[in-house]
Structures are given as C-alpha cells and as structure tokens.
Amino acid sequence: MSYVEIRELTKKFDTTTVFENINLDVDEGKICVLVGPSGCGKTTLLRAVAGLTHPDSGVIRLDQRDVTKVEAKNRGVGMVFQHYALFPNMTVEQNLAFGLEQKKLPRPEIRKKVDGVIELMGLGPRAKARPAALSGGQKQRVALARALVLEPKLLLLDEPLSALDAQIRKRLRDELKRLQHDVGFTAIFVTHDQEEALMLGDQVAIMQAGRFVQIGAPAEIYNRPANLAVANFVGDFNIFDPATVERLFGVAAQTSSWAVRPEAIDISPADRKASANGGAVETEVTVMAVQILGAMVRHYTRAQDVMIKVDLLNKPDQRLFQIGEKARISIARNAIAEMNE
Ligand SMILES: Nc1ncnc2c1ncn2[C@@H]1O[C@H](COP(=O)(O)OP(=O)(O)OP(=O)(O)O)[C@@H](O)[C@H]1O
C-alpha cells in the first residue's frame, strides 16, 4: 500500500515553476530513488514532503493522512542531507539523544534507544567522540543514526552519500539497504549516481525539468528507458538513429531510434556464418580497441563510420578479439529498446 501519495503537486518560486501537477506513490517499506539533472526540482520536492517548503497546490498524504498543511515537526519524517550538520560540541551519543530529549522522553527510554541505534549502526567505539574526530563516513553514519533513532515512518535522504569517497559510499549504501530490511522504513532518496539509484531503489523516479519522465523498478528503467535522456542516465547504450538502423542493419521505415546495451550484443568472428536466429539483426564490424573493465571486456567496434560498444563477460576462457580484427555482431530483436527524444 502507498505510504506516500503526492497528488498534482505544484511549486513555484516567483515566476519560476519548479514542478507542476506531479504525482508520485511510494509503497510502505520501500525506497524510492529520485534522480534527475541538477536544478530539476528534486530537493524542492523532498522539502515539500518534509514540510520545509509549501507547495502552491496539490496534496501530500503520508499513511493516508493529508499532511499538506501540517507542520514539519508533526509529520513523522526524518531527513538526512549531504552535509551532516551534527552538533560539533556534542559527542556522538549526545547528538543521537538530542532529538529524543526535545521530545521529552524519559531518560531510561532515551538511553535504550540511543544504545540500540549505536549498536545498529556499529558506532559503539565512537560513541564518546565529537564530530571533529570522526571520518566523513562515520559522520554520515551518525547523521543517519540521528534520523533513525526518532523512528520516522518516512526517511528523506538528499544525496547523503555524495560527499564520501567511493569505497565508503558503497559500504554505506549496502548498509542502508540492510537497514531498510531490518528496520523497515519507507524512504525517498535523491542521488545523481545511476549505480546507487539502481542498487538502492525498489522504485526509481526520473525527473526532468519538473516532471517525472519515468517511474519504475530498476530493471525496467535499465532495460526499457522511456527516452534518450533516461537511457543516457542509466549508463551505456548504443544509440542508432533510424537512418543508421537502415544503413547498418538493412531495416527500413523506423521512426524511433534504437538503443542497445553493449552487453546485449553478440560478437563472433567474421568467418562464422550469419546467425540462424531470424529475429536478430547483424552487421560486419572492425574491432578498434579492447578494454578490460573488470567483470566485462569492452570492445569498441566500428561498422562503416559508426562506433558500436560491445561488452563480453570477462571469463577465463573468453575469446577476446584483436584490434583490427573483422567480426560480426548480432542483436536480438528483444534487446532493442525503441525510443524518441
Ligand atoms: N528558495 C528558492 N527560491 C527561489 N528559487 C529556488 C529556491 N529553491 C530552489 N529554487 C529553484 O528551483 C529549482 C529546483 O531546485 P532544486 O534544488 O529543487 O533542484 P535539484 O534537482 O535538487 O538540484 P540539485 O541536483 O542541483 O540539488 C532551481 O531552478 C532552483 O534555482
């Protein structure tokens, strides 16, 4: 069931419309990742859900309660930002206890909750430290713990991992997924990072210029991007416009471009006879460069004047192609996503 329901929400600043009549549903216990280019309105939407900015029209419901006009502190929403905003003069424990003290909870209960979240987040060894003595990753873990200790039904995370280095970022991302599983919160998470979006999101909502262009499960966004901008966000695609499709593959009368993942293309030696797979399209290529990407080996190939990226799994027995070698590529019809601008 939807925990968050955003209906026909509009927000303007003076003459600028940030978003207009947007709709979004987030199911209980799920993470919705919001992605989109800088300035498209992600933070403003989070702030509206938190109650930190007021929409011009539309409705926000949390757990079926209309909170559009409810004050931020009465929404039961926790927020974590890119920059941690911890109290510098307080220890980790004191930072974690602060919100509970504001709520005037009894001391023993505060102690119990703070100890619980310290344990949950593995902050035990740093409980008595002040923020200045913590690493970036530890600070962000405290910021997350500080939001979690208040047991929000909804957690809003605005690029919480963006300031961290890649390794810590990955670790915290995994932890967040585990926490979601253990604690069961509902979250809206803003990021610019496609890997983070696909890995963390139960649902990914792609925003462009104040509207959602696609909302779907990560696999759907990855395999069936709604337009070229989404395709570009979710990583590597080979894009063939209709004229190129006709020239390379002999398939005429296309109105949309074709987008094909590098790993969805088969490559075989040129002397191998054409595939019997009637559903596939094929063309001759020359291998221009080969690059080991880790689990994948990227082949940059050229067909006439068109560069085509082809990825093979980097298995020990994988036959790699040589630079200058002629080869044949084959694309199954169901690996082709047709899309417009
Ligand atoms: N308080 C404000 N007053 C006027 N305009 C604002 C205000 N806050 C945001 N905006 C404008 O609203 C638009 C959306 O901003 P927002 O911060 O929501 O974008 P974003 O998608 O979160 O961007 P980023 O990814 O860079 O954080 C921008 O054009 C921004 O300049």
The ligand as an ORCA input file, in Angstrom:
! r2SCAN-3c Opt
* xyz 0 1
  N      14.231     29.195     -2.187
  C      14.263     29.297     -3.517
  N      13.973     30.457     -4.139
  C      13.981     30.566     -5.482
  N      14.255     29.540     -6.311
  C      14.575     28.367     -5.769
  C      14.596     28.169     -4.348
  N      14.924     26.879     -4.093
  C      15.110     26.286     -5.292
  N      14.893     27.161     -6.304
  C      14.968     26.873     -7.744
  O      14.161     25.731     -8.016
  C      14.755     24.892     -8.990
  C      14.890     23.479     -8.434
  O      15.845     23.464     -7.382
  P      16.167     22.123     -6.573
  O      17.173     22.484     -5.541
  O      14.906     21.508     -6.138
  O      16.827     21.239     -7.706
  P      17.592     19.835     -7.577
  O      17.012     18.968     -8.614
  O      17.533     19.363     -6.165
  O      19.061     20.273     -7.956
  P      20.478     19.652     -7.450
  O      20.549     18.292     -8.029
  O      21.461     20.590     -8.050
  O      20.457     19.685     -5.948
  C      16.085     25.536     -9.339
  O      15.904     26.271    -10.524
  C      16.361     26.445     -8.169
  O      17.135     27.549     -8.576
*
